[in-house]
């Protein structure tokens, strides 16, 4: 499930950017923010899997949960009519 966060993140951001009538700079910001969020999730997964320290594993898990929330929010945000 955690590995699919990356895929869901990309698709939800792509659909949000596509559906919205946004200025080019706004679209760039959304795409860069999503890429940064995805990178944080991937790094947190790495920390959770590779660390031997339980505090680092807990932190990685919390980062995955927290940074998965924007993806959920994007999926639930209203879309402008097409």
C-alpha positions, 0 to 999 in steps of 0.5 A, spaced: 500 500 500 505 504 501 508 503 494 502 505 491 502 512 494 507 514 489 503 512 483 496 515 486 500 522 488 502 522 480 495 521 478 491 525 482 496 531 481 496 530 474 488 530 473 488 536 478 493 540 473 489 538 467 482 539 470 483 546 472 484 552 468 490 555 471 496 559 469 502 556 467 506 558 473 501 555 478 501 549 474 509 549 475 508 550 482 503 544 483 507 539 479 514 541 483 510 541 490 507 534 488 514 532 486 517 534 493 512 531 496 513 524 493 520 524 494 519 525 501 514 519 501 520 515 498 525 517 503 521 516 508 519 509 506 527 508 505 528 510 512 522 505 515 525 499 511 532 500 512 533 503 519 535 499 525 533 504 530 525 504 532 525 511 532 527 512 525 522 507 523 517 511 527 518 517 524 519 514 517 512 511 518 509 518 520 512 522 514 508 517 510 502 518 513 503 525 514 505 526 506 500 522 504 494 526 506 495 532 501 494 526 496 488 524 499 486 532 499 487 533 492 483 527 490 477 530 494 478 537 492 472 539 487 474 540 480 472 545 476 466 543 470 469 541 464 
